[in-house]
Amino acid sequence: MQLDSAVQTASLALQQADADITFTPVAETTLENAITEVDDVSTQLSETPVQTGREQDAKRQATAVLQDAVAVLDDARTALQAGDDLPDTVEQLQQTAKQTAELRERWEPFS
């Protein structure tokens, strides 16, 4: 799933920036790419027709996770650009990565 990979990659980039393992511009580019990936997934989801109640539930859950991912990625970008302390933001990204992985595990076999 694109979303899962995007959030996990952003989390790793922010962890590396926080530990001074990577340069801030590299982390910023990674976050921008992750935001683009989330936008792509959002577009795909909005264009996906649903026919059953189960599909509607899946789409609703995916939409909620997408909204969380967008908010956390935006917060991460803002924190990185402002030079803020990043551990809390990294934790938020890790939690969102867990949510996206759970969503993938739950629904991918049915897609």
PLY file of the C-alpha trace (Angstrom):
ply
format ascii 1.0
element vertex 111
property float x
property float y
property float z
element edge 110
property int vertex1
property int vertex2
end_header
0.00 0.00 0.00
1.39 3.39 -1.01
0.17 5.09 2.17
1.90 2.61 4.44
5.24 3.06 2.68
4.96 6.85 2.56
4.32 7.27 6.28
7.00 4.78 7.29
9.55 6.50 5.05
8.64 9.91 6.47
8.99 8.55 10.00
12.45 7.20 9.22
13.54 10.47 7.61
12.39 12.50 10.61
14.14 10.11 13.01
17.35 10.53 11.03
16.99 14.32 10.96
16.39 14.34 14.71
19.54 12.26 15.25
21.54 14.46 12.84
22.10 11.46 10.57
20.62 13.20 7.53
20.45 16.80 6.37
17.26 18.75 6.89
16.72 19.37 3.13
16.80 15.60 2.54
14.21 15.05 5.26
12.08 17.89 3.86
12.16 16.31 0.40
11.20 12.95 1.89
8.26 14.55 3.71
7.16 16.34 0.52
7.30 13.03 -1.35
5.27 11.35 1.38
2.65 14.09 1.19
2.45 13.58 -2.58
2.00 9.83 -2.05
-0.80 10.44 0.45
-2.47 12.81 -2.01
-2.27 10.11 -4.68
-3.84 7.54 -2.37
-6.55 10.04 -1.43
-7.38 10.58 -5.09
-7.50 6.83 -5.72
-9.75 6.32 -2.71
-12.14 9.09 -3.69
-12.48 7.55 -7.16
-13.12 4.04 -5.83
-16.81 3.11 -6.01
-18.29 1.15 -3.13
-21.15 -1.28 -3.45
-21.52 -3.08 -0.13
-21.69 -2.02 3.48
-18.35 -3.73 4.07
-16.76 -1.69 1.29
-18.29 1.49 2.73
-16.81 0.64 6.14
-13.42 0.00 4.59
-13.53 3.27 2.67
-14.59 5.18 5.79
-11.74 3.65 7.82
-9.22 4.33 5.08
-10.42 7.92 4.78
-9.96 8.46 8.53
-6.42 7.04 8.41
-5.65 9.21 5.38
-6.84 12.33 7.18
-4.67 11.43 10.18
-1.68 10.84 7.92
-2.10 14.18 6.17
-2.34 16.03 9.50
0.70 14.29 10.97
2.79 14.79 7.83
1.87 18.48 7.75
2.81 18.79 11.44
6.10 17.01 10.75
6.91 19.33 7.86
6.11 22.39 9.97
8.18 21.14 12.92
11.14 20.31 10.71
11.06 23.67 8.93
10.75 25.53 12.25
13.63 23.63 13.78
11.38 22.39 16.56
12.18 19.48 18.83
11.22 16.39 16.83
10.76 13.43 19.23
7.01 14.04 19.71
6.52 14.43 15.98
8.50 11.25 15.34
6.24 9.45 17.83
3.14 10.75 16.04
4.51 9.51 12.72
5.30 6.11 14.21
1.75 5.82 15.55
0.35 6.79 12.16
2.65 4.25 10.49
1.19 1.58 12.79
-2.33 2.64 11.81
-1.53 2.45 8.12
0.09 -0.97 8.54
-2.97 -2.23 10.43
-5.23 -0.89 7.71
-3.14 -2.62 5.05
-3.13 -5.92 6.93
-6.89 -5.76 7.47
-8.00 -4.84 3.97
-5.27 -5.73 1.49
-6.26 -9.42 1.19
-9.70 -8.30 0.01
-8.55 -5.84 -2.65
0 1
1 2
2 3
3 4
4 5
5 6
6 7
7 8
8 9
9 10
10 11
11 12
12 13
13 14
14 15
15 16
16 17
17 18
18 19
19 20
20 21
21 22
22 23
23 24
24 25
25 26
26 27
27 28
28 29
29 30
30 31
31 32
32 33
33 34
34 35
35 36
36 37
37 38
38 39
39 40
40 41
41 42
42 43
43 44
44 45
45 46
46 47
47 48
48 49
49 50
50 51
51 52
52 53
53 54
54 55
55 56
56 57
57 58
58 59
59 60
60 61
61 62
62 63
63 64
64 65
65 66
66 67
67 68
68 69
69 70
70 71
71 72
72 73
73 74
74 75
75 76
76 77
77 78
78 79
79 80
80 81
81 82
82 83
83 84
84 85
85 86
86 87
87 88
88 89
89 90
90 91
91 92
92 93
93 94
94 95
95 96
96 97
97 98
98 99
99 100
100 101
101 102
102 103
103 104
104 105
105 106
106 107
107 108
108 109
109 110
